[in-house]
Amino acid sequence: MKCIIIDDEKTARLALKKLCEKTGAIEVVNEFENPADALAFIHQNELDFIFLDIHMPELTGSEFVKSVSELPDVIMTTTDTSFALEAFEYNVIDYLIKPISMPRFLKAFDKLKAKKSENSEEIKTDSIFVNINSRLVKLNFDEIQIIEAKGDYVQIKTEDKKHTVHITMKKIEEKLPPATFLKVHRSYIINLNKIVDIEDNSILIAEEIIPISRGNKETLLSKLNML
């Protein structure tokens, strides 16, 4: 799993990186001293979760979670036990007290894996129902070509129609089969089976050119059956 660490203390970031390395299953792809610097990276890269410190200058971890609408799963870290109840109000995976022991770290990681497993097990059909003008419209996964973020809405594009749905990209991504769909840019999810060609940092689907963020291109190529 890919993650980032957001913590203003260098020693704390180093300790977390060592714990991640010991699992053999977590890759720390970047680290940041404050949430504001991490925001652009989060939007442009595919992440499974983030480690987020509570007490930081300028913007606290709690303020960051409350102010950003779409975030990967969050594991909060702090030296202060008094924030535990508040942390879980933000629907975080877990709350780790520093210094973090390996057994406690593994318990949090198990919670994360359990949630990911539940999300993947929910998708057992070949279609999704979307609410459009108070009607539930069935869309087969193989009909969907592109999903584009439009503010608080997404536009689901099929070969002959465009459906606008009030939902976040994160929520709809959780309902799509990951073997078929991939978020290639903060504003786009694509059906891998609909790709016509790929050139530089763009994808052609039907007659539409879709941008690929630099961080997601490697993931995209790894999913393709290439000679």
Secondary structure, 3 states (H helix, E strand, C coil): CEEEEECCCHHHHHHHHHHHHHHCCCEEEEEECCHHHHHHHHHHCCCCEEEEECCCCCCCHHHHHHHCCCCCEEEEEECCHHHHHHHHHCCCCEEEECCCCHHHHHHHHHHHHHHHHHHHHHCCCCEEEEEECCEEEEEEHHHCCEEEEECCEEEEECCCCEEEECCCHHHHHHCCCCCCEEEEECCEEEEHHHEEEEECCEEEECCEEEECCHHHHHHHHHHCCCC
